[in-house]
Amino acid sequence: MMMSKMTAEKIIQDVKDQNVRFLRLMFTDILGTVKNVEVPVSQLDKVLDGKMMFDGSSIEGFVRIQESDMYLQPDLDTWLVFTWETDDTKNSRVARLICDIMNPDGTPFLGDPRTNLKRILKKAKDMGYSSFNLGPEPEFFLFKLDEDDQVTERLNDHGGYFDLAPTDLAENCRRDIVLELEDLGFEIEASHHEVAPGQHEIDWKYADAVEACDNIQTFKLVVKTVARKYGLHATFMAKPLFGINGSGMHCNMSLFKDEKNAFFDESDERQLSTEAYQFLAGLLHHAPAFTALTNPTVNSYKRLVPGYEAPVYIAWSGSNRTPMIRIPASRGMSTRLEVRSVDPMANPYLALAAMLTAGLDGIEKEMTPPEETNDNIYDMDNGELEELGIQSLPTSLHSALKALKKNDVIRDSVGKHIYKNFMKSKTFEWDQYKATVSQWEKDNYLHLY
């Protein structure tokens, strides 16, 4: 989504022209959940001055109750008027501004994931890179709502990859999502049914890292809002159903220097630059640790299993889609690395900060990636994997957290405040999960023993 440069004067005029009555001041907590403070348009001047205060102690992983006062500093370039109207009869609308979180003394709050990503981007710029771009490919499922608007586990269709109606019964819903996104400024590149029944994917043009993460959060809001109009619930849960593919969010990443793609070098046999190989090596080296951030829930690891197209092994290739990282065929300005392990439950700001840090560390330390893997890794036995030096991604949230704890580079990618609160929350999540007695255990043990 291309965001134009906005000023306070332009926003004030837009409020009048589009009859905006309410303002949503949006931000993202450590767990990746979109939060917002909604205020009437009468507070516009206060909002634009960055004087809107909220209780930070009420947000997961922010601050303690004795230091709760925090300020919302709007990024004016994120001004967006939603296409849907409010429920009143005056055809009024709701607009949003994405905000950075500030301390009472006016300094940036280090526990804000968006602010943290900007910190890592500054490091990239200090290394000579003008921008770091992301093109995400988030997948989602559509489930039916019952007569009480409660979510069921009934899928709305039985379509498969690239199917058309009548098999793909969500085609109209997906088309309306695309139209809403385009009205909001997204440049949609593809929209289709995914492999699993009820599963869909919508892709849009890449953008600079912060804007791309803002777009992911906006995308999720739009998808859920439009789906509900069709009596459907959209979920970005990584593995909502057993026995079918889960949802990923492939991340296509590229570094630019002086408006040129730093990953492209036409003199190389693969037309990849030394920096591209080093960035790739950094991603592979730090993958066990940053997986805790790119796949941050217990459920994430139900997707990362063999047999469902999700990557399980830390390897790379050009055309082979079984490794964790693929290098798409496009070259020139479109040269990029595609990390396929990420899922849409991730906080995009933290996931991207971690992966960028991993890649930059590869460049700084001049790392060399292992040999490309062109064979189907799923068909290899343990002996073949060991011979090729191919390791597996963490198989559980617990394993990923242990890897993160041991990795100073990736810990530093999110800073002390976020790391401490993320680990506290996720350790609690794992402890709760491992103590839960599942239906599988009951089915297999209750009568046998």
GIURJO-V384894 format. One record per pair of residues at least 6 apart in sequence whose ideal C-beta (glycine too) atoms are under 6 Angstrom apart, sorted by the first residue. I is the first residue (numbers start at 1). GAP is how many residues later the second one is. D is the distance in whole Angstrom. If there is no record, write none. Layout:
I & GAP & D
I & GAP & D
//
This chain:
1 & 184 & 5
1 & 185 & 5
1 & 214 & 5
3 & 74 & 5
6 & 70 & 4
6 & 71 & 5
6 & 73 & 5
8 & 40 & 5
11 & 68 & 5
15 & 26 & 6
18 & 63 & 5
18 & 75 & 6
19 & 73 & 5
20 & 21 & 6
20 & 73 & 5
20 & 75 & 5
21 & 20 & 5
21 & 71 & 4
22 & 16 & 6
22 & 18 & 6
22 & 72 & 5
23 & 16 & 5
23 & 24 & 6
23 & 72 & 6
24 & 12 & 5
24 & 14 & 5
24 & 72 & 4
25 & 12 & 5
25 & 47 & 5
25 & 72 & 6
25 & 74 & 5
26 & 10 & 5
26 & 70 & 5
26 & 72 & 5
27 & 8 & 6
27 & 72 & 5
28 & 6 & 6
28 & 85 & 5
29 & 6 & 6
29 & 30 & 5
29 & 31 & 5
30 & 30 & 6
30 & 31 & 4
30 & 388 & 6
30 & 391 & 6
30 & 392 & 6
31 & 29 & 6
32 & 315 & 3
34 & 183 & 5
37 & 17 & 5
46 & 6 & 6
50 & 23 & 4
52 & 20 & 5
53 & 16 & 6
53 & 18 & 6
54 & 16 & 6
55 & 13 & 5
56 & 6 & 4
56 & 7 & 4
56 & 12 & 5
56 & 14 & 4
57 & 6 & 6
57 & 8 & 4
57 & 11 & 4
61 & 360 & 3
62 & 49 & 5
69 & 35 & 5
70 & 31 & 6
71 & 31 & 4
72 & 27 & 4
73 & 26 & 6
73 & 27 & 5
73 & 29 & 5
74 & 23 & 4
74 & 25 & 5
75 & 23 & 5
78 & 19 & 6
78 & 20 & 4
78 & 136 & 6
79 & 18 & 6
80 & 16 & 5
80 & 104 & 6
81 & 12 & 6
81 & 14 & 5
82 & 12 & 5
83 & 97 & 6
83 & 100 & 5
85 & 6 & 6
85 & 8 & 6
86 & 6 & 5
98 & 116 & 5
100 & 12 & 6
100 & 14 & 6
100 & 15 & 5
101 & 8 & 4
101 & 11 & 4
103 & 6 & 5
108 & 7 & 5
110 & 305 & 5
110 & 307 & 5
111 & 306 & 4
111 & 307 & 6
113 & 234 & 6
113 & 236 & 4
113 & 237 & 5
114 & 235 & 5
116 & 237 & 6
116 & 298 & 6
116 & 299 & 6
117 & 93 & 6
117 & 232 & 4
117 & 236 & 5
120 & 233 & 5
120 & 236 & 5
120 & 237 & 6
121 & 88 & 6
124 & 8 & 6
128 & 129 & 6
129 & 126 & 5
129 & 128 & 5
130 & 126 & 5
130 & 127 & 6
131 & 77 & 5
131 & 125 & 5
132 & 77 & 5
132 & 123 & 6
132 & 224 & 6
133 & 73 & 5
133 & 121 & 5
134 & 75 & 6
134 & 78 & 4
134 & 119 & 6
135 & 71 & 3
135 & 117 & 4
136 & 80 & 6
136 & 113 & 6
136 & 115 & 6
137 & 66 & 5
137 & 113 & 4
138 & 111 & 4
138 & 206 & 4
139 & 55 & 5
139 & 62 & 5
139 & 108 & 4
139 & 109 & 6
140 & 60 & 6
140 & 94 & 5
140 & 96 & 5
140 & 107 & 6
141 & 57 & 5
141 & 58 & 5
141 & 94 & 5
141 & 99 & 5
142 & 14 & 5
142 & 28 & 5
142 & 56 & 5
142 & 85 & 6
142 & 90 & 5
142 & 92 & 6
143 & 8 & 6
143 & 9 & 6
143 & 90 & 5
144 & 8 & 5
144 & 10 & 4
144 & 12 & 6
145 & 86 & 5
145 & 88 & 6
146 & 6 & 5
151 & 82 & 4
155 & 42 & 5
155 & 43 & 3
156 & 13 & 5
156 & 14 & 5
156 & 42 & 6
156 & 76 & 6
157 & 11 & 6
157 & 12 & 4
157 & 13 & 5
157 & 41 & 6
158 & 39 & 5
159 & 8 & 4
159 & 9 & 4
159 & 34 & 4
161 & 34 & 5
162 & 30 & 5
163 & 30 & 5
165 & 6 & 5
168 & 25 & 5
173 & 57 & 4
174 & 17 & 6
174 & 26 & 6
176 & 50 & 5
177 & 46 & 6
177 & 49 & 5
178 & 10 & 5
178 & 13 & 5
180 & 42 & 5
180 & 46 & 6
181 & 41 & 6
182 & 6 & 6
186 & 18 & 5
187 & 17 & 6
187 & 18 & 4
188 & 16 & 5
189 & 14 & 5
189 & 15 & 6
190 & 13 & 5
191 & 11 & 5
193 & 7 & 6
194 & 6 & 6
194 & 7 & 5
195 & 50 & 5
196 & 48 & 4
196 & 49 & 4
209 & 143 & 5
213 & 135 & 4
213 & 136 & 5
216 & 132 & 5
223 & 11 & 5
224 & 10 & 5
227 & 7 & 4
236 & 108 & 4
238 & 8 & 5
238 & 9 & 6
238 & 61 & 5
238 & 62 & 5
238 & 65 & 4
238 & 105 & 4
238 & 107 & 5
239 & 7 & 4
239 & 60 & 5
239 & 63 & 4
239 & 64 & 4
245 & 63 & 5
245 & 64 & 6
246 & 57 & 3
247 & 97 & 6
248 & 95 & 5
249 & 93 & 5
249 & 94 & 6
249 & 95 & 4
250 & 88 & 5
250 & 90 & 5
251 & 88 & 5
251 & 91 & 5
252 & 84 & 5
252 & 86 & 5
253 & 84 & 5
254 & 7 & 6
254 & 9 & 5
254 & 82 & 4
255 & 7 & 4
261 & 72 & 5
261 & 74 & 5
262 & 13 & 5
263 & 10 & 6
263 & 13 & 4
263 & 72 & 4
264 & 67 & 6
264 & 68 & 6
264 & 71 & 4
265 & 8 & 4
271 & 60 & 5
275 & 88 & 6
277 & 92 & 6
278 & 84 & 5
278 & 85 & 5
278 & 88 & 6
278 & 89 & 5
279 & 80 & 4
279 & 83 & 5
279 & 84 & 6
280 & 57 & 6
280 & 89 & 5
281 & 81 & 4
281 & 86 & 4
281 & 87 & 6
281 & 88 & 4
282 & 76 & 5
282 & 77 & 5
282 & 79 & 5
282 & 80 & 2
282 & 85 & 6
283 & 75 & 5
283 & 76 & 6
284 & 30 & 6
284 & 85 & 6
286 & 72 & 4
286 & 124 & 6
287 & 27 & 5
288 & 106 & 6
288 & 115 & 4
289 & 114 & 5
289 & 115 & 5
289 & 118 & 4
289 & 121 & 4
290 & 64 & 4
290 & 65 & 6
290 & 68 & 6
290 & 120 & 5
291 & 102 & 6
291 & 103 & 5
291 & 109 & 5
292 & 108 & 4
292 & 109 & 5
292 & 112 & 4
293 & 57 & 5
293 & 58 & 5
293 & 61 & 5
294 & 48 & 4
294 & 52 & 5
294 & 57 & 5
295 & 48 & 5
296 & 50 & 6
297 & 48 & 5
298 & 99 & 5
298 & 135 & 5
300 & 43 & 5
301 & 95 & 5
303 & 7 & 5
304 & 6 & 5
304 & 8 & 6
304 & 89 & 6
306 & 6 & 6
306 & 72 & 5
311 & 13 & 4
311 & 29 & 5
311 & 30 & 5
312 & 80 & 6
312 & 81 & 6
313 & 64 & 5
313 & 77 & 5
313 & 79 & 6
314 & 10 & 5
314 & 77 & 5
315 & 8 & 4
315 & 58 & 4
315 & 75 & 5
316 & 7 & 5
316 & 9 & 4
317 & 6 & 5
317 & 9 & 6
317 & 55 & 5
317 & 56 & 5
317 & 57 & 6
318 & 9 & 5
320 & 54 & 5
322 & 54 & 5
322 & 55 & 4
322 & 56 & 6
323 & 50 & 5
324 & 17 & 5
325 & 12 & 6
325 & 14 & 6
326 & 12 & 5
328 & 10 & 6
342 & 9 & 6
350 & 64 & 6
353 & 60 & 5
354 & 56 & 5
354 & 59 & 5
357 & 56 & 4
361 & 48 & 5
370 & 19 & 6
394 & 6 & 4
394 & 9 & 6
397 & 33 & 5
398 & 32 & 5
401 & 25 & 6
411 & 8 & 5
//
